[in-house]
Amino acid sequence: MDNSLATKQLEGRKQNKERLTLAVCYNVDGSDKLPLLVIGKYENLRCFKNVNRDSFGCKYRSNPKAWMTQDIFLD
């Protein structure tokens, strides 16, 4: 039996459920910008294991479905 993820819907295969949300916020003339917000599914990603997240220039938050929630929005 072959169980794998597919990037497009295939007969008898699971659909890929990787999610990532990006939030960009600034005013009309661009003089007031908030840092880029990235929302992913996992709190601690393996690729960021020995990396200082503050040096990215963006904020990373996690949510099980990678959705924007009220708590993340208000933060």
C-alpha positions as CSV (number, residue, x, y, z in Angstrom):
1,M,0.0,0.0,0.0
2,D,1.4,3.4,-1.0
3,N,0.4,6.3,1.3
4,S,1.8,9.6,0.3
5,L,0.9,13.3,0.0
6,A,0.3,14.9,-3.4
7,T,0.5,18.5,-4.4
8,K,-2.6,18.2,-6.5
9,Q,-5.7,16.0,-6.0
10,L,-5.1,12.4,-7.3
11,E,-7.3,9.4,-7.1
12,G,-6.7,7.6,-3.8
13,R,-4.1,10.0,-2.5
14,K,-4.3,12.5,0.3
15,Q,-4.2,16.2,-0.5
16,N,-1.2,18.2,0.8
17,K,-2.3,20.3,3.8
18,E,0.7,22.5,4.3
19,R,-0.5,26.0,5.2
20,L,1.2,29.4,5.5
21,T,-0.4,32.8,6.0
22,L,1.4,36.1,5.3
23,A,0.0,39.4,6.7
24,V,1.2,42.7,5.2
25,C,0.0,45.9,6.8
26,Y,0.9,49.5,5.9
27,N,-0.9,52.8,5.2
28,V,-1.6,54.2,1.7
29,D,1.5,56.3,1.3
30,G,3.8,53.6,2.9
31,S,5.1,55.9,5.6
32,D,3.8,53.6,8.4
33,K,4.6,49.9,8.0
34,L,4.2,47.0,10.4
35,P,6.7,44.1,10.2
36,L,5.7,41.2,7.9
37,L,3.7,38.6,9.9
38,V,4.1,34.9,9.0
39,I,1.7,32.4,10.5
40,G,2.6,28.7,10.3
41,K,1.3,25.5,11.8
42,Y,4.1,24.7,14.2
43,E,5.5,26.5,17.2
44,N,9.1,25.4,16.7
45,L,10.2,24.6,13.2
46,R,13.2,22.4,12.7
47,C,14.7,24.7,10.1
48,F,14.8,27.5,12.8
49,K,16.4,25.3,15.5
50,N,19.6,27.3,15.9
51,V,18.4,30.6,14.4
52,N,17.6,33.8,16.2
53,R,14.1,34.6,15.0
54,D,14.5,38.3,15.9
55,S,17.0,38.7,13.1
56,F,14.5,37.9,10.3
57,G,12.8,41.3,10.1
58,C,9.4,39.6,10.4
59,K,7.3,38.1,13.1
60,Y,6.4,34.4,13.2
61,R,3.4,33.1,15.0
62,S,1.8,29.6,15.1
63,N,-1.7,28.3,14.9
64,P,-2.8,24.6,14.2
65,K,-4.5,25.6,11.0
66,A,-2.1,28.6,10.2
67,W,-5.1,31.0,10.3
68,M,-5.2,34.5,11.5
69,T,-7.0,34.5,14.9
70,Q,-8.2,37.3,17.0
71,D,-5.4,36.8,19.5
72,I,-2.7,36.9,16.8
73,F,-4.4,40.0,15.2
74,L,-4.5,41.9,18.4
75,D,-0.9,41.0,19.2
